[in-house]
Structure formats: structure tokens, C-alpha cells
Amino acid sequence: MSLSADLHKRRLSAVAKGVGSVVNAYVDHAGGGTITDVDGREWIDFASGIAVTNVGNAAPRVVEAIHRQAERFTHTCFMVAPYESYVAVCEQLIELTPGTFEKRAALFNSGAEAVENAVKIARHATGRPAVVVFDHAYHGRTNLTMALTAKNMPYKHRFGPFAPEVYRAPMSYPLRDGGLSGAEAARRAIDVIEKQVGGSNVAAVLIEPIQGEGGFVVPAKGFLPAIAAWAKANGAVFIADEIQTGFARTGQWFASEDEGVEPDLITTAKGMGGGLPIAGVTGRAELMDAVHAGGLGGTYGGNPIACAAALAAIETMRELDLNAAARRIESVLRPALEEIAAGDPGIAEVRGRGAMIAIELVRGDGEPDPTRTASVSKACHEAGLLTLTCGTYGNVLRFLPPLVITDSDLHRGLDILRRALRT
Ligand SMILES: *Cc1c(COP(=O)(O)O)cnc(C)c1O
């Protein structure tokens, strides 16, 4: 039996079934654009651990920073005895996020925790209850973030009841909303918010600038600025969930920048820690500082090793210009995928931005094709390419390579995908 098969057997009698894995191969080491399992099999990495290892796996600067910090101290709790690296990460977040207004930041452990805290801050600062989210949204797996997330299976099924005062508005989804313009789709969403919630009840409008788990849905131009303008006019906090899109993934530090949107609050996690668990909420000082001392925090939030890793990851992004790298990855992937799509009527659309690109698969009648999506994905895994699926209908194949991947690994990955789509 292979070592992976052996480990898998152990897993089945030790790890709860509710925790799934995309592949049943157990990792030995990973770096740059590849992952190698305990049997020596190698995968080209088009997943980045779900948009986390933007700087590559075991990135040298990150490894070195973790090592140095672990020797000095591993934990004091920032709320007990503070340290410089926490402050430095907040300074970086303030500098890198869009908006030149006065900002503050706070650190947490996971994306869901950042989203929860952004909602806490918005409710506290406005004194209002309602949170508006969108169709296809994904914001996490805790009780509040399950309520904010759209899709039932697997995230919410039989896990309710959910937190109240969450309202869902229609998203701009050009492939599936009849090609509404951004302005038209925003008018449709705003109409739902005004009629069903009431502007003066809205604490926050929360949105992913490009949806992640929901299917890499890129709203039509003008949608985000119109929603942000509505929030401003109605005294609601505009929160951009940039947990998947942030930190150079889309070719800019944050996807909101693409249309010059300056969110009141931004949630970050995934790519910011170079592989270590760390998350942040960054935004307008008057909102962030409205909360009483002790109202925000947690035992591990901004753990010193995670902060050291985040600072090293950000330094790596700057030095290697990973925003340019993400745009270069798009310049390789997009034309290749468009060429594949031109000869394959089952591919309805190639979309995304930077190193966050996807194809949506449909059947002959235009309906979503989750069956083919799953089998293409599986064929990729068997041939040595790690890909992920996503989408409300499970019919989107998404590509999230580490931003340090080589062109040769990108082309090898594309070759595997081409063959997988043909079988
Ligand atoms: C992954 C993700 C989250 C949740 O982050 P966790 O660290 O898994 O809790 C929230 N929002 C978006 C957009 C995400 O992609």
C-alpha cells in the first residue's frame, strides 16, 4: 500500500468525516508552484491552499521570519503584553488598503472571525441591526458567517438556526442575469434593500469585490461603485470582504482598487499570512475606534509568529512585485483558456482577474454542468494538477496558482487541463 493510502486509512478512523479533502494524497513538502506527497508524486499547484500561499509555499523570507520569531517568543497575547510586529502589520494594512483617510486596524485568526468583527464594528458604530449580503456570497462557517453565506450545501445544511438581521440582495452576475449593466444590477439590488430592509436600518453592506467560493463572479463595471455610493448616502458601512481577492491575487493589492472603490472597512486573511493563520479588519478610524476598549480581540489574534510571517509575506510581495506577477499569470492563462473555450461549447465563460481565473461549465441547454466539472477536476488531480471547483451550482473550475509559479508550470498545468477537458 502507498504511504498516502496508509495515512488515509488512519485518517478515516481519527478525523471527523465532516472535514473533507480535495485529494487523498498526503503532503510531504511544497514550494513555489508544486506540492509533493509522501509517495513522491508531484502536483502543479493551481490552488494555493485556497488563495493563501500567494508568495509560494514555504517562501524563504516567511520561513526565516517564523524561525527568528519562534526563538524570541511564541505568544504573550497582544491583549496582555503587546509587541511591535502586531503594530507593524496594522501599519502595513493601513498603508496598502485603498483610501487615504485616517484608518485603524485589528488582527484576528481567520477570515470568518474578521468578517464577524467587521459586522460587530459596523453595528456598534451605527447603532443599526441589519446586514445586507448578496446572492452567491461566501463569508465563512461560524454561525454569523453561515448566515451571511448564500449556499446551503455543504456550508449551512442542518446547521441552523442562523443569526438574524441578515438580508440577501441580488448580485451582478453578467452570465446569468441577462447581461444587466452594473448600474442596472445595482438598481435592482438597491430596490430590494430599500423595499425589504429600509436604508435607515442597514448597519452594513458586505460584499466580495470578486466572489470566491460563489463562482469567481465578477460584477459588471459600475456595480460596486453604485452599491458603495448607496451605502454612503444611507449612512451604512460599506465592507469589502477581500479575504480571497486581497494581497496581490488580482494584480492589485485589493480588488476594490480596480474601480477606485474605497471601502469603509476591509476584511483580509488568506494571502496575508504567507500560510500562517492571521486576519484583519482595516478601515475608517471613526468606525474602528468607536468600539469600547476590550470590545475587540481574542487570545491568539495577531499571534507574534503569524505577524512575523505576514510582514515577511508582504515584504516578499513588494520585492518580487507580485501584483505584476498576477497580471503576468493572467496574460498566460486567459488567452489559453479562451482558446480552449472557443473550441468547447461546454465552457460558457472565462472570467476573473489576475491570478484568480475560472471557467464556468454548462450543458448543451445552457444549464450548469456540475457533473462534468467534477469529472474534469478529478481527471486533473489524477494527471498531476491540483485544481478547485466552486460556484453555487458547483460548475466552475477555478485557478489560483501561487504568484511565484513559473511560466513552464503554468503551461504544464494548462496541458493537463486541456487533456482532462477532452476526456
Ligand atoms: C475563505 C473566505 C472566508 C473565510 O475565511 P476562513 O479563514 O476560512 O474563516 C471569508 N470570506 C471570503 C471571501 C473567503 O474567501
PDBQT file of the ligand as one rigid body, heavy atoms in Angstrom, charges set to zero:
ROOT
HETATM    1  C1  LIG A 501     -12.202  31.930   2.801  1.00  0.00    +0.000 C 
HETATM    2  C2  LIG A 501     -13.104  33.093   2.905  1.00  0.00    +0.000 A 
HETATM    3  C3  LIG A 501     -13.678  33.467   4.139  1.00  0.00    +0.000 A 
HETATM    4  C4  LIG A 501     -13.484  32.667   5.396  1.00  0.00    +0.000 C 
HETATM    5  O1  LIG A 501     -12.147  32.618   5.784  1.00  0.00    +0.000 OA
HETATM    6  P1  LIG A 501     -11.675  31.478   6.832  1.00  0.00    +0.000 P 
HETATM    7  O2  LIG A 501     -10.249  31.847   7.139  1.00  0.00    +0.000 OA
HETATM    8  O3  LIG A 501     -11.825  30.165   6.156  1.00  0.00    +0.000 OA
HETATM    9  O4  LIG A 501     -12.567  31.608   8.019  1.00  0.00    +0.000 OA
HETATM   10  C5  LIG A 501     -14.474  34.596   4.156  1.00  0.00    +0.000 A 
HETATM   11  N1  LIG A 501     -14.694  35.330   3.053  1.00  0.00    +0.000 NA
HETATM   12  C6  LIG A 501     -14.144  35.010   1.859  1.00  0.00    +0.000 A 
HETATM   13  C7  LIG A 501     -14.387  35.876   0.681  1.00  0.00    +0.000 C 
HETATM   14  C8  LIG A 501     -13.345  33.872   1.746  1.00  0.00    +0.000 A 
HETATM   15  O5  LIG A 501     -12.833  33.523   0.552  1.00  0.00    +0.000 OA
ENDROOT
TORSDOF 0
